[in-house]
């Protein structure tokens, strides 16, 4: 069983920045995919960014503003969020795929408000 733990969420003003981090008990290097999703109240859980087989995919709504990265030495996945908008407010979840099974973190709240 792989455990994922997010950190770095909080309150930030529009236009500000925030960096999320995900620590994994399993080896991120050996994961088939790692990424971030988000879910706002009353909405579905949507893809934010995903690393798969060396390629990176971003949701159109965050492209150019968010950057996903993987640090094999620290065994973490990060999401750098810049130029934040109120629409980015959501619970952000770290996820990964190991041996065709999905694993999810507990989520961390990101609130963008003035």
Secondary structure as UniProt FT lines:
FT   STRAND          4..7
FT   STRAND          10..12
FT   TURN            14..15
FT   STRAND          18..24
FT   HELIX           28..30
FT   STRAND          33..39
FT   TURN            41..42
FT   STRAND          46..52
FT   TURN            53..54
FT   STRAND          55..58
FT   TURN            60..65
FT   STRAND          66..71
FT   TURN            72..75
FT   STRAND          76..81
FT   HELIX           86..88
FT   STRAND          90..98
FT   TURN            99..100
FT   STRAND          101..104
FT   STRAND          108..112
//
